[in-house]
Amino acid sequence: MQKRKLGHSNLEVSAIGLGCMGMSFSYGPPADRQEMISLIRTALERGVTFFDTAEVYGPFTNEELVGEALAPYRGQVVIATKFGFKLDPNGGPRWVGLDSRPEHIKEVAEGSLKRLKVDAIDLFYQHRVDPDVPIEDVAGAVKDLIQEGKVKHFGLSEAGVQTIRRAHAVQPVTALQNEYSLWTRTPEKEVIPTLEELGIGLVAYSPLGRGFLTGEINENTTFDGSDFRNTLPRFTPEARKANQVLVDLLRTIAERKNATPAQIALAWPIAQKPWIVPIPGTTKLHRLDENIGAATVDLTPDDLLEIDRASSRIAVQGARYPQNLEQMTGL
């Protein structure tokens, strides 16, 4: 698989990464651990070198899974993880707030290093901006960890442009992780131009619209009771029915390109900028192979223009998150 550099950094990753969250968290019951270890290792065999996890996924269990799966392959992979949530002190599965105090960042780093079985975290993101902690203090804490050799690169997630600039002035930001796909194009207005100006890469999470852009979900689809899509305004049956028009567009392009809707959805952000890397997640081998195949789908300028013109006439229905979570994004 082709490699890409995230912005002006020397951090080189596969053109498509693997988001590991859904293996342990959010999309129904956790998948079988040994099967997921095998899936992660198969992704590496297929050319994927960029793996995404976080302390809060589980909590802890996803980092442990990724750490075990990739332990034999140190030096061949880039593992990104995240800090910034306050976990339930009673050991519950959900976070109870934000916490990016410098001392907490350093505690999280120590835990992540052990769970990931690494000497240094390749890319350490602030998971969500903490309004109670100046971003300069956050960047300074990560700068300390970089100087100590415990972290290699600093990242932000869902941060607004002023936050990005302020953080970058203290410690260069290697990558911003944001939701970005054909049904979430908000970053194009201000964020992507800022990243281009500053030389920061964009890691696109949920590039398949949490599965919707694969064409396998419709208004009649039911999700497991523990699947967090049940709480998302964009996944109400009414919104799903209204948003099928976007999947129809992908299917039209896919048929012409001898590809699948999912492959077109992934090829699209790859074609936008040479420093954008999508990180689709999956628990299924055939989906992994399908996603990786998107790296060879060539969208021509005419294809991109057609997609742009058609999608500009589509008003996506439903917010990305419930209001309390939407407020935690800087877009």
MARGU-873716 format. One record per residue (C-alpha): residue in one letter; x, y, z. Coordinates in steps of 0.5 Angstrom, whole numbers, plus 500, padded with zeros to 3 digits. Layout:
BEGIN
aXYZ/...
***
This chain:
BEGIN
m500500500/q502507499/k505511504/r503518506/k507523511/l502527516/g503534514/h510537515/s512532520/n517526518/l511521521/e510516515/v504512515/s500508510/a495511506/i489508510/g490506517/l485502522/g481505527/c481500533/m475502537/g469498535/m473492536/s472493544/f467499545/s461503542/y458498536/g455493541/p459488545/p466487544/a468482539/d472476540/r479478543/q483473539/e480474532/m481482533/i488480534/s488476528/l485482524/i490487526/r496483524/t492481518/a492489516/l499489518/e500484513/r496487508/g500494508/v497498514/t502501518/f497506522/f493504528/d488508532/t486507539/a485511546/e485510553/v477511554/y476505549/g474500554/p476503558/f483500557/t481494554/n482497546/e489499548/e491492551/l488489545/v492493540/g499493544/e498485544/a497484537/l502489535/a508487540/p512483535/y512488530/r515494534/g518499529/q514497523/v508500526/v505507528/i500507534/a496513536/t492514542/k489519546/f488522553/g483527556/f477524559/k476523566/l474516567/d469513572/p473512579/n468506580/g470503574/g464504569/p465503562/r463511561/w467517562/v465522567/g468529564/l474532561/d481532564/s487535560/r491537567/p498536565/e499532571/h493527568/i496527561/k503525564/e499519568/v495517562/a501517558/e505512563/g498507563/s498507555/l506506555/k504500559/r498497555/l501498548/k508495550/v512501547/d517505550/a514511546/i507513544/d508515536/l502520536/f499522542/y492526541/q488530546/h482527545/r477533546/v479540548/d478541555/p475548556/d478548564/v485547562/p489552557/i491549551/e498552552/d499548558/v496541554/a501543549/g507544554/a505537558/v506533551/k512537550/d515535556/l513528554/i517529548/q523531551/e523525556/g522520550/k516518552/v512521546/k514522539/h508526536/f503531539/g496531536/l489534537/s482532536/e476536534/a479542535/g477549533/v482553529/q484558534/t486552539/i490549533/r494555532/r495556540/a497549541/h502549535/a506555537/v508551544/q509544541/p508543533/v502539532/t503533527/a496531526/l489533527/q484527528/n477530526/e471526523/y471528515/s467524510/l462526504/w457527510/t461531514/r465536511/t465542516/p472541516/e473544509/k471551511/e476553516/v480547519/i483544513/p486551510/t489552517/l492545517/e495546510/e498553512/l501550518/g503543515/i499539520/g496532517/l489530518/v487524520/a479522518/y475518523/s469515521/p470516514/l465511512/g460515516/r460510522/g458504517/f452508513/l456510507/t458502506/g450502503/e449496508/i445500513/n438503511/e432506515/n430499517/t436497520/t436495528/f443496532/d444492538/g442496545/s449497547/d451501540/f452508541/r449509534/n442509537/t443515541/l446519534/p441524531/r443522524/f442515525/t434516527/p430512522/e428518519/a435521518/r437514515/k432514510/a433521508/n440520507/q440514503/v441519497/l448520499/v449513498/d446512492/l451517489/l456513492/r453507488/t453510482/i460512482/a462505484/e459502479/r463506474/k469505477/n468497479/a468499486/t464499492/p460505495/a465504501/q471504497/i469510493/a467514500/l474512502/a478514496/w474521496/p478524502/i485520500/a484524493/q483531497/k490532500/p496528500/w496529507/i489526509/v489519512/p482516513/i482511519/p476506518/g474501523/t472494522/t471487526/k470483519/l476481515/h472482508/r471489510/l478490512/d480487505/e474492502/n477498505/i484497504/g482496496/a480503496/a487505496/t488503489/v481506487/d483512482/l478518483/t480523477/p479530477/d472529473/d470524478/l471529484/l468534480/e462530479/i461528487/d462535489/r457538485/a452532486/s453532494/s453540494/r445539493/i444534498/a443536505/v445531510/q439530515/g441530523/a447532527/r453528528/y452527536/p447529541/q447536543/n451535550/l457531545/e456536540/q458542544/m465538546/t467539538/g471546536/l468546529/
***
